[in-house]
């Protein structure tokens, strides 16, 4: 089940699963995952290269009914006369995770297919930046914290999830561990469940979990 989400107001707390507006999900091929570095490359005298430009990408659908396409454009752009919109969205990055980005979405190109359908729909994405924060001690996440790294180099601690009911269903919140020492514990809020239990423990440097809420009282790993 896909977990692409989008917030037309660019507030990550308001991410909504894209299939709220479309019956078919976006389709991401391996060459369409979102890079974590920009395209501009500068090489210093030392020989080191820096990719310090903005990240570009695309939100792609293989097939959409014209009515679903219209509903999506109206929800995201506010109509067909707006060429570009600043948004927050969850995309599959080059590591295979659902990651949150801030950036701009442009009007789509597409091909007209029989039966009131459109195919090969591509919404270009521009000026993307990864939306993340890093914590070094106990912290309770909010609905806007969609990617939180816990740096345990100074000792183990716990990150507490927001209430599952505070998050729109089928939208992703991710937690990753930084540091080779210590344990990062991811804990539920209140009486929520987390993968059927109450917590998860991350022990390896770089370990990460993508979690999705049911919008009621449960989180599960995806």
Backbone as numpy.savetxt, mean C-alpha at the origin, in Angstrom:
# Nx Ny Nz CAx CAy CAz Cx Cy Cz
-6.79 -13.12 -3.05 -7.65 -11.92 -3.05 -6.76 -10.68 -3.05
-6.97 -9.74 -3.99 -6.13 -8.54 -4.07 -6.47 -7.52 -2.98
-5.44 -6.78 -2.58 -5.63 -5.79 -1.52 -5.14 -4.42 -1.95
-5.34 -4.10 -3.22 -5.02 -2.74 -3.68 -6.03 -1.78 -3.06
-5.54 -0.67 -2.56 -6.42 0.31 -1.93 -6.01 1.71 -2.36
-6.95 2.65 -2.24 -6.71 4.01 -2.71 -7.49 4.99 -1.85
-6.87 6.13 -1.56 -7.54 7.21 -0.83 -7.51 8.46 -1.70
-8.63 8.85 -2.29 -8.63 10.03 -3.17 -8.22 11.32 -2.48
-8.33 11.38 -1.14 -7.94 12.60 -0.43 -6.48 12.56 0.03
-5.74 11.53 -0.37 -4.31 11.37 -0.05 -4.05 11.11 1.43
-5.08 10.79 2.20 -4.91 10.48 3.62 -4.88 8.95 3.78
-3.74 8.37 4.17 -3.67 6.90 4.28 -4.70 6.31 5.23
-5.19 7.09 6.18 -6.21 6.59 7.09 -7.51 6.28 6.36
-7.68 6.84 5.16 -8.93 6.69 4.42 -8.80 5.76 3.22
-7.79 4.89 3.23 -7.64 3.92 2.14 -8.87 3.03 2.03
-9.32 2.82 0.79 -10.48 1.98 0.50 -10.07 0.97 -0.56
-10.45 -0.30 -0.40 -10.13 -1.29 -1.40 -10.69 -0.88 -2.76
-9.86 -0.99 -3.79 -10.24 -0.52 -5.14 -11.50 -1.22 -5.64
-11.71 -2.47 -5.20 -12.87 -3.20 -5.68 -14.19 -2.73 -5.07
-14.11 -1.67 -4.26 -15.33 -0.97 -3.87 -16.00 -0.37 -5.10
-15.18 0.03 -6.07 -15.69 0.68 -7.28 -15.66 -0.22 -8.51
-14.81 -1.23 -8.51 -14.68 -2.09 -9.69 -14.90 -3.54 -9.31
-15.57 -4.29 -10.19 -15.82 -5.70 -9.91 -14.56 -6.53 -10.14
-13.67 -6.08 -11.00 -12.43 -6.79 -11.28 -11.25 -6.04 -10.67
-10.27 -6.75 -10.14 -9.14 -6.09 -9.47 -8.08 -5.65 -10.46
-7.18 -4.77 -10.02 -6.01 -4.46 -10.84 -5.18 -5.73 -11.06
-4.34 -5.68 -12.09 -3.49 -6.82 -12.42 -2.06 -6.32 -12.52
-1.17 -6.91 -11.73 0.22 -6.46 -11.72 1.12 -7.59 -12.20
1.75 -7.40 -13.35 2.75 -8.33 -13.85 4.08 -8.04 -13.18
5.04 -8.98 -13.25 6.34 -8.74 -12.59 7.02 -7.44 -13.00
6.82 -7.02 -14.26 7.48 -5.79 -14.70 6.68 -4.54 -14.33
5.58 -4.71 -13.63 4.76 -3.56 -13.22 4.78 -3.35 -11.70
5.60 -4.11 -10.96 5.72 -3.83 -9.54 6.39 -2.48 -9.35
6.17 -1.87 -8.18 6.64 -0.51 -7.95 8.07 -0.55 -7.39
9.01 0.10 -8.06 10.39 0.14 -7.54 10.47 0.98 -6.27
11.47 0.70 -5.47 11.66 1.43 -4.22 12.71 2.52 -4.34
13.23 2.71 -5.54 14.15 3.82 -5.82 13.68 4.54 -7.07
14.05 5.82 -7.18 13.66 6.61 -8.33 14.51 6.31 -9.56
14.09 6.85 -10.69 14.76 6.55 -11.96 15.99 7.41 -12.22
16.05 8.60 -11.64 17.17 9.49 -11.91 18.43 8.92 -11.26
19.48 8.73 -12.06 20.70 8.17 -11.52 21.85 9.15 -11.69
22.53 9.42 -10.58 23.69 10.30 -10.61 24.90 9.51 -10.10
25.99 9.60 -10.84 27.18 8.87 -10.44 28.26 9.85 -9.98
28.71 9.68 -8.74 29.72 10.56 -8.18 31.11 10.19 -8.64
32.09 11.01 -8.27 33.47 10.75 -8.64 33.98 9.44 -8.04
33.35 9.03 -6.94 33.75 7.78 -6.30 33.30 6.55 -7.09
32.40 6.79 -8.05 31.84 5.69 -8.82 30.50 5.22 -8.32
30.09 5.68 -7.13 28.79 5.28 -6.57 27.65 5.99 -7.31
26.56 5.28 -7.53 25.40 5.84 -8.22 24.27 6.07 -7.23
23.53 7.15 -7.41 22.38 7.45 -6.56 21.12 7.53 -7.43
20.12 6.77 -7.03 18.82 6.84 -7.70 17.95 7.75 -6.83
17.93 9.02 -7.12 17.28 9.96 -6.22 16.12 10.71 -6.85
15.59 10.20 -7.94 14.41 10.83 -8.54 13.13 10.25 -7.98
12.01 10.79 -8.41 10.72 10.27 -7.97 10.46 8.91 -8.61
9.62 8.13 -7.94 9.25 6.80 -8.42 7.99 6.92 -9.28
8.00 6.25 -10.42 6.83 6.19 -11.28 6.31 4.76 -11.34
5.07 4.59 -11.76 4.50 3.26 -11.88 3.18 3.32 -12.62
2.33 2.32 -12.43 1.04 2.30 -13.10 0.08 1.41 -12.33
-1.18 1.78 -12.36 -2.27 0.95 -11.84 -2.99 0.39 -13.06
-2.95 -0.92 -13.23 -3.38 -1.54 -14.48 -4.52 -2.52 -14.26
-5.52 -2.45 -15.11 -6.61 -3.41 -15.13 -6.61 -4.10 -16.50
-6.77 -5.41 -16.52 -6.88 -6.11 -17.80 -8.21 -5.81 -18.48
-9.28 -5.76 -17.67 -10.63 -5.61 -18.23 -11.52 -4.93 -17.20
-12.34 -4.01 -17.66 -13.33 -3.36 -16.81 -14.59 -3.08 -17.61
-15.74 -3.22 -16.96 -16.98 -2.73 -17.57 -16.91 -1.21 -17.63
-17.48 -0.64 -18.68 -17.47 0.83 -18.81 -18.08 1.48 -17.57
-19.14 0.90 -17.02 -19.79 1.48 -15.84 -18.84 1.48 -14.64
-18.04 0.41 -14.47 -17.08 0.37 -13.37 -15.95 1.38 -13.58
-15.50 1.49 -14.81 -14.46 2.48 -15.13 -14.95 3.89 -14.81
-16.17 4.19 -15.22 -16.74 5.51 -14.94 -16.86 5.76 -13.44
-17.30 4.73 -12.69 -17.45 4.87 -11.24 -16.09 5.12 -10.59
-15.06 4.44 -11.06 -13.72 4.61 -10.51 -13.20 6.02 -10.78
-13.32 6.47 -12.01 -12.85 7.81 -12.38 -13.58 8.89 -11.59
-14.88 8.73 -11.45 -15.65 9.73 -10.69 -15.27 9.73 -9.21
-15.01 8.54 -8.64 -14.64 8.47 -7.22 -13.25 9.03 -6.97
-12.31 8.77 -7.87 -10.91 9.15 -7.65 -10.61 10.56 -8.13
-11.12 10.90 -9.31 -10.81 12.20 -9.92 -11.91 13.23 -9.71
-13.11 12.79 -9.34 -14.22 13.71 -9.22 -14.86 14.04 -10.55
-14.51 13.28 -11.59 -15.05 13.51 -12.93 -13.98 13.39 -13.99
-14.40 13.48 -15.23 -13.49 13.26 -16.36 -12.76 14.52 -16.80
-13.02 15.64 -16.16 -12.33 16.88 -16.54 -11.10 17.15 -15.69
-10.82 16.28 -14.73 -9.62 16.42 -13.89 -8.54 15.48 -14.40
-7.40 16.01 -14.85 -6.39 15.16 -15.47 -5.49 14.41 -14.48
-5.38 14.91 -13.24 -4.44 14.33 -12.29 -4.94 14.55 -10.87
-4.64 13.59 -9.99 -5.12 13.69 -8.61 -4.04 13.21 -7.65
-3.84 13.95 -6.55 -2.90 13.55 -5.50 -3.59 12.53 -4.61
-2.99 11.36 -4.44 -3.66 10.26 -3.74 -2.68 9.52 -2.83
-3.26 8.69 -1.98 -2.52 7.66 -1.26 -3.01 6.33 -1.80
-2.12 5.36 -1.95 -2.55 4.07 -2.44 -1.60 2.96 -2.01
-2.13 1.74 -2.01 -1.35 0.55 -1.66 -1.07 -0.23 -2.93
0.21 -0.49 -3.19 0.64 -1.16 -4.41 1.61 -2.28 -4.07
1.80 -3.22 -4.98 2.79 -4.27 -4.78 4.16 -3.73 -5.18
5.09 -3.73 -4.22 6.42 -3.21 -4.52 7.32 -4.33 -5.07
8.56 -3.98 -5.41 9.45 -4.93 -6.06 9.88 -6.07 -5.13
9.62 -5.95 -3.82 9.90 -7.04 -2.88 8.71 -7.99 -2.73
7.58 -7.63 -3.36 6.39 -8.46 -3.29 5.45 -8.14 -2.16
5.70 -7.03 -1.45 4.83 -6.60 -0.36 3.80 -5.60 -0.86
2.66 -5.53 -0.14 1.71 -4.43 -0.35 2.21 -3.23 0.45
2.68 -2.21 -0.24 3.28 -1.06 0.43 2.50 0.22 0.13
2.46 1.15 1.10 1.73 2.40 0.91 2.60 3.47 0.24
2.02 4.15 -0.71 2.72 5.23 -1.41 1.83 6.48 -1.45
2.47 7.63 -1.49 1.81 8.89 -1.80 2.28 9.33 -3.17
1.39 9.88 -3.97 1.79 10.32 -5.31 0.62 10.82 -6.11
0.78 10.77 -7.42 -0.23 11.30 -8.34 -0.69 10.22 -9.30
-2.00 10.20 -9.56 -2.57 9.31 -10.55 -3.07 10.14 -11.72
-2.79 9.67 -12.94 -3.19 10.39 -14.15 -4.34 9.64 -14.82
-5.05 10.34 -15.71 -6.14 9.70 -16.44 -5.61 8.54 -17.29
-6.47 7.54 -17.49 -6.03 6.27 -18.06 -6.05 6.27 -19.58
-5.21 5.41 -20.13 -5.33 4.98 -21.52 -6.03 3.62 -21.51
-6.74 3.27 -22.59 -7.46 2.00 -22.63 -7.82 1.67 -24.07
-8.26 0.43 -24.27 -8.78 -0.03 -25.55 -10.26 -0.38 -25.37
-11.08 -0.07 -26.38 -12.50 -0.40 -26.32 -12.71 -1.83 -26.77
-13.43 -2.60 -25.96 -13.73 -4.00 -26.26 -15.23 -4.17 -26.46
-15.67 -5.28 -27.07 -17.10 -5.50 -27.29 -17.88 -5.62 -25.98
-19.18 -5.40 -26.08 -20.07 -5.64 -24.95 -19.98 -4.63 -23.84
-19.62 -3.39 -24.16 -19.54 -2.36 -23.13 -18.37 -2.52 -22.19
-17.30 -3.18 -22.67 -16.13 -3.41 -21.84 -14.94 -2.60 -22.34
-13.99 -2.37 -21.46 -12.71 -1.74 -21.79 -11.61 -2.72 -21.41
-10.52 -2.72 -22.18 -9.40 -3.60 -21.84 -8.09 -2.81 -21.84
-7.08 -3.41 -21.23 -5.74 -2.80 -21.16 -5.82 -1.37 -20.61
-6.47 -1.24 -19.45 -6.63 0.08 -18.82 -5.39 0.36 -17.97
-4.73 1.48 -18.24 -3.50 1.83 -17.52 -3.61 3.25 -16.98
-3.62 3.36 -15.66 -3.58 4.67 -14.99 -2.12 4.95 -14.62
-1.45 5.88 -15.29 -0.06 6.19 -14.92 0.02 6.78 -13.51
1.07 6.42 -12.79 1.33 6.93 -11.45 2.67 7.67 -11.47
2.72 8.83 -10.84 3.93 9.65 -10.88 4.26 10.23 -9.51
5.54 10.55 -9.33 6.02 11.20 -8.09 5.64 10.41 -6.84
5.79 9.11 -6.92 5.46 8.25 -5.78 6.56 8.32 -4.72
6.15 8.33 -3.46 7.09 8.22 -2.35 6.54 7.20 -1.38
7.42 6.33 -0.88 7.01 5.32 0.09 6.62 6.02 1.39
5.46 5.65 1.94 4.94 6.29 3.15 5.22 5.36 4.33
6.25 5.66 5.13 6.60 4.79 6.25 7.14 5.60 7.42
7.13 4.99 8.61 7.72 5.59 9.80 8.53 4.52 10.52
9.51 4.94 11.32 10.33 4.02 12.10 10.20 4.37 13.58
9.96 3.36 14.41 9.83 3.53 15.85 10.93 2.76 16.57
11.35 3.27 17.72 12.40 2.62 18.51 11.92 2.20 19.89
10.65 2.40 20.15 10.08 2.00 21.44 8.59 1.73 21.25
7.93 1.27 22.32 6.53 0.88 22.25 5.67 1.99 21.64
4.75 1.57 20.78 3.93 2.55 20.04 2.62 1.89 19.65
1.54 2.67 19.68 0.24 2.21 19.19 -0.04 2.85 17.84
-0.20 2.01 16.84 -0.40 2.50 15.48 -1.77 3.15 15.33
-1.85 4.07 14.40 -3.11 4.70 14.02 -3.53 4.20 12.64
-4.71 4.59 12.21 -5.19 4.17 10.90 -4.34 4.72 9.77
-3.60 5.80 10.02 -2.76 6.40 8.99 -1.38 5.76 8.92
-1.03 4.93 9.90 0.28 4.26 9.92 0.19 2.97 9.11
0.48 3.04 7.83 0.30 1.87 6.98 1.57 1.04 6.79
2.73 1.60 7.14 3.97 0.83 7.12 4.85 1.36 8.25
5.02 0.55 9.29 5.79 0.95 10.46 6.94 -0.03 10.66
8.15 0.51 10.72 9.32 -0.29 11.03 9.64 -0.14 12.52
9.97 -1.24 13.16 10.40 -1.20 14.55 11.89 -1.52 14.63
12.68 -0.54 15.07 14.13 -0.72 15.19 14.43 -1.24 16.60
14.78 -2.53 16.70 14.99 -3.16 18.00 16.46 -3.22 18.40
17.30 -2.44 17.75 18.72 -2.47 18.09 18.96 -2.00 19.52
18.03 -1.23 20.06 18.15 -0.76 21.44 17.39 -1.62 22.44
16.75 -2.69 21.98 16.00 -3.56 22.87 14.64 -3.94 22.30
14.08 -5.01 22.81 12.77 -5.49 22.35 11.66 -4.54 22.78
10.61 -4.47 21.98 9.43 -3.70 22.35 8.23 -4.16 21.54
7.08 -3.55 21.82 5.81 -3.96 21.22 5.18 -2.83 20.42
4.69 -3.18 19.25 3.85 -2.28 18.46 2.42 -2.81 18.53
1.49 -1.96 18.96 0.09 -2.35 19.10 -0.71 -1.86 17.91
-1.47 -2.76 17.31 -2.26 -2.41 16.15 -3.44 -1.52 16.53
-3.94 -0.72 15.59 -5.20 -0.02 15.85 -6.34 -1.04 15.88
-7.47 -0.63 16.36 -8.64 -1.51 16.33 -8.95 -1.88 14.89
-9.23 -3.15 14.65 -9.56 -3.59 13.30 -10.77 -2.82 12.75
-11.66 -2.42 13.62 -12.86 -1.69 13.20 -12.55 -0.26 12.75
-11.33 0.23 13.06 -10.94 1.59 12.67 -10.35 1.63 11.27
-10.18 0.47 10.66 -9.56 0.35 9.35 -10.60 -0.16 8.36
-10.62 0.41 7.16 -11.52 -0.10 6.13 -11.16 -1.55 5.81
-12.17 -2.41 5.62 -11.87 -3.82 5.33 -11.07 -3.99 4.05
-10.25 -5.06 4.05 -9.44 -5.46 2.90 -8.43 -4.37 2.52
-7.94 -3.64 3.52 -6.83 -2.72 3.30 -5.68 -3.15 4.21
-4.46 -2.90 3.77 -3.28 -3.48 4.39 -2.58 -2.51 5.32
-2.09 -3.04 6.43 -1.19 -2.35 7.35 0.01 -3.27 7.54
1.23 -2.72 7.45 2.43 -3.55 7.47 3.36 -3.15 8.61
4.03 -4.15 9.17 5.01 -3.94 10.23 6.28 -4.70 9.87
7.43 -4.03 9.98 8.70 -4.67 9.69 9.70 -4.46 10.81
10.61 -5.41 10.97 11.63 -5.33 12.02 12.96 -4.91 11.44
13.62 -3.97 12.10 14.97 -3.55 11.75 15.88 -3.89 12.92
17.05 -4.42 12.64 18.00 -4.76 13.69 18.12 -6.26 13.89
19.33 -6.72 14.12 19.59 -8.15 14.27 19.38 -8.64 15.70
19.20 -7.73 16.64 18.97 -8.12 18.03 17.54 -7.78 18.45
17.12 -8.37 19.55 15.80 -8.05 20.09 14.66 -8.68 19.32
13.47 -8.54 19.88 12.23 -9.06 19.29 11.23 -7.92 19.15
10.60 -7.86 18.00 9.52 -6.90 17.78 8.21 -7.66 17.88
7.40 -7.31 18.87 6.11 -7.97 19.04 5.01 -7.10 18.45
4.17 -7.72 17.64 3.01 -7.04 17.06 1.78 -7.56 17.80
1.06 -6.65 18.43 -0.03 -7.06 19.33 -1.36 -6.48 18.88
-2.41 -7.22 19.11 -3.77 -6.77 18.80 -4.19 -5.65 19.73
-5.24 -4.96 19.37 -5.88 -4.00 20.26 -7.13 -4.64 20.86
-7.33 -4.41 22.16 -8.55 -4.88 22.81 -8.79 -6.37 22.63
-10.00 -6.73 22.20 -10.38 -8.13 22.03 -10.26 -8.60 20.59
-9.63 -7.79 19.73 -9.41 -8.21 18.35 -8.60 -9.51 18.31
-8.66 -10.18 17.18 -7.79 -11.34 16.96 -6.73 -10.99 15.92
-5.59 -11.66 16.02 -4.48 -11.45 15.09 -4.02 -12.82 14.62
-4.38 -13.16 13.39 -4.12 -14.52 12.87 -4.71 -15.58 13.80
-5.86 -15.27 14.38 -6.53 -16.20 15.28 -6.02 -16.16 16.70
-4.93 -15.40 16.94 -4.37 -15.30 18.28 -4.37 -13.87 18.76
-3.35 -13.52 19.55 -3.30 -12.19 20.13 -2.08 -11.38 19.70
-1.02 -12.07 19.20 0.21 -11.35 18.85 1.05 -12.15 17.87
2.02 -11.46 17.27 3.03 -12.08 16.42 4.39 -11.58 16.88
5.42 -12.41 16.78 6.77 -12.01 17.16 7.67 -12.03 15.94
8.33 -10.91 15.68 9.30 -10.80 14.59 10.69 -10.81 15.21
11.54 -11.75 14.77 12.85 -11.91 15.39 14.01 -11.68 14.43
13.77 -11.78 13.13 14.85 -11.66 12.15 14.94 -10.24 11.59
16.16 -9.79 11.37 16.37 -8.49 10.76 15.73 -8.47 9.38
14.87 -7.49 9.11 14.20 -7.38 7.83 12.90 -8.14 7.73
12.54 -8.88 8.77 11.27 -9.63 8.74 10.10 -8.65 8.73
9.07 -9.00 7.97 7.94 -8.09 7.81 6.65 -8.87 7.67
5.55 -8.28 8.15 4.23 -8.87 7.97 3.30 -7.83 7.35
2.54 -8.27 6.35 1.45 -7.48 5.79 0.16 -8.01 6.41
-0.60 -7.15 7.06 -1.81 -7.55 7.75 -3.01 -6.85 7.13
-4.12 -7.57 7.04 -5.34 -6.99 6.50 -6.46 -7.12 7.53
-7.24 -6.06 7.65 -8.35 -6.02 8.60 -9.64 -6.47 7.93
-10.51 -7.07 8.72 -11.85 -7.37 8.21 -12.82 -6.23 8.46
-12.31 -5.15 9.08 -13.14 -3.99 9.36 -14.05 -4.16 10.56
-13.92 -5.30 11.27 -14.80 -5.57 12.41 -13.98 -5.85 13.67
-13.26 -7.00 13.68 -12.53 -7.35 14.89 -11.40 -8.32 14.67
-10.93 -8.44 13.42 -9.90 -9.44 13.15 -8.87 -8.92 12.15
-7.60 -9.29 12.42 -6.50 -9.07 11.48 -5.97 -10.43 11.05
-5.55 -10.52 9.79 -4.88 -11.75 9.37 -3.72 -11.40 8.43
-2.77 -12.28 8.42 -1.57 -12.09 7.60 -1.87 -12.44 6.15
-1.32 -11.65 5.21 -1.52 -11.94 3.78 -0.17 -12.15 3.10
